[in-house]
Amino acid sequence: MSFRTYLKEGSTYRVGPVLQQKQLEPAGPGVYLLRSPGLREPIVWESSFNCQEDADSEIGLLGFVQAAAPPAITLLLDASMPGDQIVANNISWLTESCDSYVVVQELSRRFQLADLINSDWPTELPVLCADAASRTSRHSPKISIGS
């Protein structure tokens, strides 16, 4: 995954150079929390899967990941929008569960994922925080470094 600049050139915009790049180690189904670079201006978040080693096997809980899948691209704005506070509160709720588990039904309710959840999903998912700075202080004793 990477965070890239979002540049205005005249009346058009384009994705610019990489600000930060990180590769996450393969893991099973879970919720992954990442800290973005400081938002002083809009930035682009790109994420993709490196499936070269697993190209012949079914990947992921939903089974749609392919070695040639295009990256997911999201524009992160530096200004809040109506409704952002609800998402911010739900992300704060997730950070309280770093290195622990959340109940899938509660995750589904908070993030409106009911259309995606089916009987193939586990009842709980781990919350994995890739950046120790994203963890709340009351959970810092649970932080483990290494694999």
C-alpha positions in Angstrom: 0.0 0.0 0.0 1.1 3.5 -0.6 0.1 7.1 0.1 0.8 9.5 -2.8 0.4 13.2 -3.3 -2.6 14.6 -5.2 -1.5 17.4 -7.4 -3.5 20.2 -9.0 -2.1 21.3 -12.4 -4.2 24.1 -13.8 -7.8 22.9 -13.7 -6.9 19.2 -13.5 -5.6 16.8 -10.8 -3.1 13.9 -11.0 -1.6 11.4 -8.6 2.0 12.5 -7.7 5.0 10.8 -6.1 4.9 8.4 -3.1 4.8 9.9 0.3 4.9 6.6 2.2 4.9 3.0 1.2 4.4 -0.1 3.3 4.1 -3.8 2.7 2.0 -5.8 5.1 2.9 -9.5 5.8 0.3 -12.0 4.6 -2.3 -12.8 7.3 -5.8 -14.3 7.5 -9.0 -12.4 7.5 -9.0 -9.4 9.8 -9.4 -5.7 10.2 -6.1 -3.7 9.5 -5.7 -0.2 10.8 -3.0 2.0 9.3 -1.9 5.5 10.1 -1.8 7.9 7.1 0.7 10.6 6.8 -0.5 14.0 8.2 -3.2 15.5 6.0 -2.3 19.1 5.1 -3.7 18.6 1.7 -5.5 15.8 -0.1 -3.6 12.6 -0.6 -4.2 9.3 -2.5 -4.2 5.9 -0.8 -3.5 2.9 -3.1 -3.6 -0.7 -1.9 -3.2 -3.9 -3.8 -2.4 -7.5 -3.2 0.9 -9.2 -3.9 -0.4 -12.6 -4.9 2.4 -13.9 -7.1 3.2 -16.8 -4.7 -0.4 -17.7 -4.3 -1.6 -17.1 -7.9 -3.0 -20.6 -8.3 -4.9 -20.7 -5.0 -8.1 -18.9 -3.9 -7.1 -15.8 -1.9 -9.0 -14.0 0.8 -12.2 -14.5 2.5 -14.3 -13.3 -0.4 -12.2 -15.2 -3.0 -12.0 -12.3 -5.5 -8.3 -11.4 -5.2 -6.2 -12.2 -8.3 -2.6 -11.7 -9.1 -3.5 -9.1 -11.8 -6.1 -7.2 -9.7 -5.9 -3.4 -10.1 -5.1 -1.4 -7.0 -7.9 0.1 -4.9 -7.5 3.9 -4.9 -9.1 6.3 -2.4 -8.8 10.0 -2.1 -8.3 11.2 1.5 -9.3 14.8 2.0 -7.7 17.3 4.4 -11.1 18.8 5.4 -14.0 17.0 7.1 -17.2 16.2 5.4 -20.7 15.7 6.9 -20.9 12.3 8.4 -17.1 12.0 9.0 -17.5 12.1 12.8 -19.5 8.8 12.8 -16.7 7.1 10.8 -14.1 8.7 13.1 -15.9 7.4 16.2 -16.1 3.9 14.7 -12.4 3.9 13.8 -11.7 5.0 17.4 -13.8 2.0 18.5 -11.7 -0.3 16.4 -8.4 1.1 17.8 -9.6 0.1 21.3 -9.5 -3.5 20.0 -5.9 -3.4 18.5 -4.3 -6.9 19.0 -7.7 -8.2 20.0 -10.9 -9.2 18.3 -14.2 -7.6 17.3 -17.5 -9.3 16.8 -18.3 -9.3 13.0 -22.0 -8.4 13.6 -21.0 -5.2 15.5 -18.4 -4.4 12.8 -21.1 -4.9 10.2 -23.6 -2.7 12.0 -21.1 0.2 12.6 -19.7 0.2 9.0 -22.9 -0.9 7.1 -21.4 -4.1 5.8 -24.5 -6.3 6.0 -24.5 -6.9 2.3 -21.1 -8.5 2.5 -21.5 -10.6 5.6 -22.6 -14.2 5.1 -22.3 -17.6 6.8 -18.7 -18.0 5.5 -17.5 -15.2 7.7 -16.1 -16.0 11.2 -18.0 -14.6 14.2 -15.0 -12.5 15.3 -12.1 -10.9 13.4 -8.8 -9.8 14.7 -8.0 -6.1 14.7 -4.4 -5.7 13.5 -2.7 -2.3 13.9 0.2 -1.9 11.6 1.5 1.2 13.3 2.0 1.3 17.1 1.1 5.0 17.1 -2.5 4.1 16.1 -3.0 2.1 19.3 -4.7 3.7 22.3 -2.5 4.0 25.4 -4.7 1.6 27.5 -3.8 -1.2 25.0 -0.1 -0.4 24.8 0.9 -3.3 27.1 -0.4 -5.7 24.4 1.9 -4.3 21.7 4.3 -7.0 20.5 7.2 -6.3 18.2 8.3 -8.9 15.6 6.5 -11.8 14.2 
